Amino acid sequence: MSKPQLKIDPERRARLIALHRELNLRMLRKEQAQEGGLLNFVRYFWDVLEPQTEFVEGAALEAVCEHLEAVTFGEINRLLINVPPGFMKSLLTDVFWPAWEWGPMEMPHLRYVAFSYAAGLTERDNGKFRDLITSHKYQELWGDKFKTRKIGEVKITNDKTGSKLATSVGGIGTGERGDRIILDDPHNVKEGESEAVRGETVRWFRESLSNRLNSMEQSAIIVIMQRVHEADVSGTIIENGFADYVHLMIPMEYDAGRHCSTSIGWSDWRSEDGELAWPERFPDKVVSDLKTSLGPYAYAGQYQQAPAPRGGGIGLRLVGMEAEPAHAADRMTLDQYPPDRFIGEGVVIDLRGSPADTPVDAATFAAALEAAGGVGQGDFAILWFGWDEHYGDDLMWKNPYLAPAA
C-alpha cells in the first residue's frame, strides 16, 4: 500500500515560504550591515554585475575592503591605495563601496565625486553603480533606504540628498563638492612618462582636489591607483609630507624591505620574498607571463608599486641579478650591506659585447675600467653588460660575469 501524502494548505505553504524568505533576508541584512560587511556585500551582489565571472576570494581584496570600511567608520579620511591592475580597485571603490554606504550603512545622504584620467572610466563605473542599486536583488534588501531620482552615467541622485558624480581630472564638477572624493587612476599609463601631462595632473591634485570637499575635517579623499612614475600623484603624497594619508601598498610579489603596515592595525600577511598577493587570481604562470610581456620597468611600477626612471629601473634590476652569489659564494650580497653604504659616486664600466655565461677576464676588465676613467676609493662600479636586451628570452639568466682575477 502506498503511504498517504501529507497535504498542506496552499495558503499556509505560501506563508511558510514567505517567512523563510524573510528570515533569510534578515540574516543577509545583518551580515552586510556590520564590521566586515562590505566583503559580504560584494560576495552577495557580485553576480548582479558579473554574472559570467566567478568571484575569487583573496587577502588583497579583504585588505582593500577593510580600509574602505575604516573610512566609513571615521577612522580614516585620507587614504592612498596602491595595488596592481586587475585587483578590482575601480569596482570596489567606485561601485560596491558607495552602494554599501547608501544601503547597509544607512548613509544615503553621502555625496560622491569620482575622478579619473578620463571621464569615460568614471561614467562606466557610474553605470555599474546604477545597475547595482536599481537591481531587484538590491531593492529587495535595501530599497527602503532611499529612492533614486536622477539616473544617468554622469550623475545619480536620490531622495535623501545623496548623489554620485562621474568626471575626470580637470573636467566638469568645478562647483560640485562631495563627502567622498574618489581619485581612481589619475594618470594614463601611456602618458605617465610625459612630464607635462603628469605635472599638470599633480598640480591639479595639490591645488584643486581639496576644494571639492564638503567638510575639510570629516569628508574623505580616497586615491587608488597603480604607480606609473616616481613623480606621480602617489609619489607626491608619499614624498611631500602628506602625513594625514594612510598608505595601503600591496605589491604583486612580496618585498620584505618594503613591508606595509597601516594605522588601523593591518599588516601585509606575507613573510617570504616573492610571495604572491593574490595567487588565487594571479598564479605563478600568469605573473611570469606579465613580467615577460611588460618588461622590468612597467612591471616594477604597475605591479610592484616601485617605479623608477626607465634607465634606472633597468640598471637596478641588473644589479639585483648580478648580486646572487652564483660565482662568488664567499662574498657578501647586496642585501647584506646597510643602506648607507649605497651613497657615493658611480662609474659606468662598459662591458657590452661580452659573451653569454662567460667570465670577463682581468685584461678585458682593466681596459674597460681605464676607458671609464678609473674608480676611486668608495666609488661604485656599475658594470654595464647591456643584458636588458635579453629580458624574457632564453639568455636572460646567462649573463656574463667577472672572473675572480678581475
C-alpha positions in Angstrom: 0.0 0.0 0.0 1.2 3.5 -0.8 1.8 5.9 2.1 -0.8 8.7 2.4 0.6 12.0 1.2 0.7 14.9 3.6 -1.4 17.7 2.3 -0.5 21.3 3.2 -3.0 24.1 2.8 -1.8 26.3 -0.1 -2.1 29.5 2.0 -0.2 28.0 4.8 2.5 26.8 2.4 2.8 30.3 0.9 3.1 31.8 4.4 5.9 29.4 5.3 7.8 30.1 2.2 7.4 33.9 2.7 8.5 33.5 6.4 11.6 31.5 5.4 12.5 34.1 2.8 12.1 37.0 5.2 14.3 35.2 7.8 16.9 34.7 5.1 16.7 38.4 4.1 17.1 39.5 7.7 20.2 37.3 8.0 21.7 38.8 4.8 20.9 42.4 6.0 22.7 41.7 9.4 25.7 40.2 7.6 26.1 43.2 5.4 25.3 45.9 7.9 28.2 45.2 10.3 32.0 45.5 10.5 33.4 43.3 7.8 30.1 43.6 5.9 31.5 45.2 2.8 33.1 42.0 1.7 29.8 40.1 2.4 28.0 42.7 0.4 30.4 42.2 -2.6 30.0 38.5 -2.4 26.2 38.6 -2.4 25.8 41.2 -5.2 28.8 40.0 -7.4 26.6 38.2 -9.9 24.5 41.3 -10.5 27.4 43.0 -12.2 29.5 39.9 -13.2 27.0 37.1 -13.9 29.5 35.2 -16.1 32.6 35.6 -13.9 33.3 33.7 -10.8 34.0 35.7 -7.7 37.6 35.0 -6.5 38.4 35.4 -2.8 41.8 36.8 -1.8 43.6 38.5 1.1 44.4 41.6 -1.0 40.6 42.0 -1.6 40.0 41.8 2.1 42.7 44.4 2.8 41.1 47.0 0.4 37.6 46.3 1.9 39.0 46.7 5.4 40.5 50.1 4.7 37.4 51.4 2.8 35.3 50.4 5.9 37.7 52.3 8.1 36.8 55.4 6.0 33.1 54.6 6.6 33.6 54.3 10.3 35.5 57.6 10.6 38.9 56.0 11.3 40.5 57.4 8.1 39.7 60.4 6.0 42.7 60.4 3.7 43.5 57.0 2.1 46.1 56.1 -0.6 45.8 52.6 -2.1 48.5 51.2 -4.5 47.5 47.9 -6.0 48.3 46.1 -9.3 45.9 46.2 -12.2 43.2 43.6 -12.0 42.7 43.9 -8.3 39.1 45.2 -8.6 40.1 48.7 -7.4 37.5 50.5 -9.5 34.7 48.0 -8.9 35.3 48.0 -5.2 36.0 51.7 -4.6 33.7 53.4 -7.1 30.8 50.9 -7.3 30.4 48.4 -4.4 31.5 50.7 -1.6 29.2 53.7 -2.4 26.3 51.2 -2.8 27.2 49.6 0.5 27.3 53.0 2.3 23.9 54.1 0.8 22.2 50.8 1.7 23.5 48.7 4.6 25.3 51.5 6.4 22.2 53.8 6.0 24.2 56.7 4.7 22.2 57.6 1.5 22.9 61.3 2.2 26.5 61.0 1.2 27.7 62.7 -2.0 30.5 61.2 -4.1 32.6 62.9 -6.8 34.7 60.4 -8.7 37.7 61.5 -10.9 39.9 59.5 -13.2 42.2 60.5 -16.1 39.3 60.0 -18.5 35.6 60.7 -17.8 34.6 57.6 -19.7 36.1 55.4 -16.9 34.1 57.0 -14.1 31.0 57.1 -16.2 31.4 53.4 -16.9 31.5 52.8 -13.1 28.6 55.1 -12.5 26.6 52.9 -15.0 27.6 49.8 -12.9 26.6 51.6 -9.7 23.2 52.5 -11.2 22.7 48.9 -12.4 23.5 47.6 -8.9 21.3 49.9 -6.9 18.3 49.5 -9.2 18.6 45.7 -9.4 15.8 43.6 -7.9 18.3 41.9 -5.7 19.5 45.2 -4.2 16.0 46.7 -4.0 14.8 43.6 -2.1 17.3 44.2 0.7 17.9 47.9 0.7 15.2 49.6 -1.4 13.6 51.1 1.6 16.7 53.2 2.5 16.3 55.7 -0.5 14.6 56.2 -3.8 16.6 57.1 -6.9 15.7 60.4 -8.7 18.1 61.2 -11.4 19.6 58.1 -13.1 22.4 58.6 -15.6 26.0 57.7 -16.1 27.3 61.2 -15.3 25.2 61.9 -12.2 22.9 59.8 -10.0 20.8 61.4 -7.2 18.4 60.1 -4.5 15.7 61.5 -2.3 18.0 61.7 0.7 20.2 64.5 -0.9 22.8 61.9 -1.9 24.5 62.0 -5.2 27.3 60.4 -7.3 29.1 62.4 -10.0 31.4 60.9 -12.6 34.1 63.3 -14.0 37.8 63.5 -14.9 40.9 65.2 -13.8 40.3 68.9 -14.8 36.9 68.0 -16.1 33.4 69.1 -15.1 32.5 69.5 -11.5 34.1 72.8 -10.6 31.2 73.7 -8.4 30.5 70.1 -7.2 31.5 69.1 -3.7 31.4 65.7 -2.1 31.6 63.9 1.2 33.7 61.3 -0.6 36.2 62.3 -3.3 37.4 59.2 -5.2 40.5 59.6 -7.4 40.8 56.4 -9.4 43.9 56.2 -11.6 44.6 59.9 -12.2 47.3 59.0 -14.7 47.0 57.3 -18.0 49.8 54.7 -18.1 50.6 55.7 -21.7 51.1 59.3 -20.6 52.8 58.6 -17.2 56.2 59.5 -18.6 55.1 62.8 -20.1 56.4 65.4 -17.7 54.0 68.0 -18.9 50.9 65.8 -18.6 52.0 64.3 -15.3 53.0 67.6 -13.9 49.6 69.1 -14.7 47.8 66.2 -13.0 49.9 66.6 -9.9 49.3 70.3 -9.8 45.6 69.8 -10.1 45.7 67.2 -7.3 47.6 69.6 -5.0 45.7 72.8 -5.8 42.2 71.8 -6.6 41.1 68.4 -5.2 40.7 69.5 -1.6 38.4 72.3 -2.8 35.9 69.6 -3.7 35.3 68.5 -0.1 32.1 69.4 1.8 34.0 69.3 5.1 37.7 69.5 5.4 37.6 67.6 8.7 35.0 64.9 8.1 34.9 64.4 4.3 37.3 61.8 2.8 39.7 61.6 -0.1 40.5 58.1 -1.5 43.3 57.8 -4.1 43.5 54.4 -5.6 46.0 53.7 -8.4 48.8 51.7 -9.8 52.2 53.5 -9.9 53.3 54.9 -13.3 56.2 57.2 -12.3 58.3 58.3 -9.3 56.7 61.7 -9.5 53.1 60.6 -10.0 50.3 61.5 -7.6 51.2 58.7 -5.2 54.8 59.8 -5.2 53.7 63.3 -4.4 51.7 62.1 -1.4 54.5 59.8 -0.2 57.4 62.1 -0.7 56.0 65.5 0.1 54.8 65.3 3.7 51.1 64.4 3.2 51.2 62.8 6.7 47.5 62.6 7.1 47.3 59.9 4.4 47.1 56.2 5.4 49.0 54.3 2.7 48.0 50.8 1.8 50.5 49.3 -0.6 50.2 45.8 -1.9 52.9 44.7 -4.4 52.2 41.7 -6.6 55.3 40.0 -5.2 56.1 40.5 -1.5 59.2 42.6 -0.8 60.3 42.3 2.9 62.2 45.5 2.6 59.0 47.4 1.8 56.7 45.7 4.2 53.5 47.6 4.6 51.6 48.2 7.9 48.8 50.8 8.4 47.4 52.8 11.3 44.3 50.7 11.5 46.3 47.6 12.6 46.5 46.0 9.2 49.9 44.4 8.2 50.9 42.6 5.0 50.2 39.0 5.7 53.2 37.6 3.7 56.6 36.8 5.1 58.6 35.3 2.2 60.1 37.5 -0.6 58.3 36.8 -3.9 55.1 35.5 -2.2 52.2 36.5 -4.4 49.5 38.9 -3.3 46.5 37.1 -5.0 47.6 33.6 -6.1 44.0 32.5 -6.5 43.6 35.0 -9.3 47.2 35.6 -10.4 49.2 32.4 -10.0 52.9 32.0 -10.8 52.5 31.3 -14.5 50.3 34.4 -15.0 52.8 36.6 -13.1 55.7 35.2 -15.1 54.0 36.0 -18.4 53.2 39.5 -17.2 56.9 40.1 -16.4 57.9 39.0 -19.9 55.2 40.9 -21.7 55.6 44.2 -19.8 59.3 44.3 -19.2 61.1 45.3 -16.0 60.2 49.0 -15.9 56.4 48.7 -16.4 56.1 45.6 -14.2 58.1 47.3 -11.3 55.8 50.4 -11.4 52.4 48.9 -12.1 52.6 45.6 -10.3 55.3 46.1 -7.7 54.4 49.7 -6.9 58.1 50.6 -7.2 58.5 52.9 -10.2 61.9 54.2 -11.2 63.3 56.2 -14.2 63.3 53.9 -17.2 67.1 53.7 -17.4 67.4 53.5 -13.7 64.8 50.7 -13.4 66.8 48.5 -15.8 70.1 49.3 -14.1 68.8 48.4 -10.6 67.3 45.2 -12.0 70.6 44.1 -13.5 72.5 44.9 -10.3 69.9 42.7 -8.4 70.5 39.8 -10.8 74.3 40.1 -10.6 74.1 40.1 -6.8 73.3 36.4 -6.4 76.5 34.6 -5.2 76.5 32.1 -8.1 80.1 32.8 -9.0 81.3 34.3 -5.7 79.9 32.3 -2.8 82.4 33.7 -0.3 81.4 37.3 -0.8 78.6 39.4 0.7 75.5 40.0 -1.4 73.8 43.4 -1.8 71.0 42.7 0.7 73.7 42.1 3.4 75.1 45.7 3.3 73.5 48.5 5.3 71.6 51.1 3.2 74.0 54.0 3.9 76.8 52.1 2.1 74.9 52.8 -1.2 75.6 56.5 -1.3 78.5 57.8 -3.4 79.9 58.4 -6.9 79.1 55.9 -9.6 81.2 55.0 -12.6 79.7 53.0 -15.5 82.1 50.4 -16.9 81.0 49.4 -20.4 81.3 45.6 -20.9 78.7 45.3 -23.6 79.6 42.6 -26.2 80.8 40.1 -23.5 79.7 36.6 -24.5 76.8 34.9 -22.6 77.6 32.9 -19.4 81.3 33.7 -19.7 83.7 35.3 -17.2 85.2 38.6 -18.1 89.0 38.2 -17.7 91.2 40.7 -15.9 92.7 42.2 -19.0 89.3 43.0 -20.6 88.0 44.4 -17.3 91.1 46.6 -16.9 90.7 48.0 -20.4 87.1 48.9 -19.8 87.9 50.4 -16.4 90.6 52.6 -18.0 88.2 53.7 -20.7 85.7 54.7 -18.0 88.3 56.9 -16.3 89.0 54.6 -13.4 87.3 54.2 -10.0 88.3 56.0 -6.8 88.1 54.8 -3.2 84.5 54.5 -2.2 83.1 54.9 -5.7 80.6 52.5 -7.1 81.5 50.5 -10.2 78.4 49.8 -12.3 79.0 47.0 -14.8 77.0 47.6 -18.0 76.6 44.3 -19.9 73.6 45.5 -21.8 71.8 42.3 -20.8 68.4 44.1 -20.5 68.1 43.3 -24.3 67.7 39.6 -23.2 64.9 40.2 -20.6 62.4 37.5 -21.2 64.4 35.4 -23.7 66.5 32.3 -23.4 69.7 34.2 -22.5 68.1 36.1 -19.6 69.8 34.2 -16.9 73.0 33.6 -18.8 74.6 37.0 -18.3 78.4 37.5 -18.3 80.2 37.9 -15.0 83.6 38.9 -13.7 86.3 36.3 -13.4 87.8 36.1 -9.9 91.1 37.6 -11.1 89.2 40.7 -12.4 
